[in-house]
Amino acid sequence: MAVMDTKYSAPAGNLLARPHDAMALVCRRKPADWAVAELAKARQAEWFPGARHPEAALSGLWLRFGEWDRAHTIAQDLPSAEGSYWHAIIHRQEPDGWNAGYWFRRVRLHPVFAQLAKEARRLAGQRPDARFTATDAWDPFAFIEYCAGPASKAGSPAESLALEIQEAEWRLLFGWCVRG
């Protein structure tokens, strides 16, 4: 799954343009070796010039390519809502619902929530068999429960929907972090 946004720097854009697996709902896959090698060389000033939250963006990239420990190491030390948000996603994928909830409570109401709620409603409307109730306001706690419950069944419509929502969430949060 390639991800591309023309607003990304050349190094970040090139990395995301390469085909790669979607993020799993549970962090169990081996990190992509080629991505780990590229990210190990990443310099924030070059990868995220003028970004709002360059360290948080780097945490998001590590997470995207399956390097849970490096993503966690960065996110847990960031005092921002963005650091807490990445930290919450990491614990949702662990899966540790209680810890994910703790970090989402620290996020409070994030600016990407409104757009994420719209995306989740659109995606859920396309998959009524997945049985996810998306509301006008994004509820990260309901999504934690959904990922731990119905979406935890491999190959189910609920898992497919959760993966699509998680992809939208990643794209929106990463985009928020890299914009100036």
Secondary structure, DSSP 8 states (H G I E B T S, - for coil): -----TTS-HHHHHHHHS------SSS-S---HHHHHHHHT--HHHHSTT-S-HHHHHHHHHHHTT-HHHHHHHHTT--SHHHHHHHHHHHHHTT-HHHHHHHHHHH-S-TTHHHHHHHHHHHHHH-GGG-----SS--HHHHHHHHHTGGGSTTSHHHHHHHHHHHHHHHHHHHHHH--
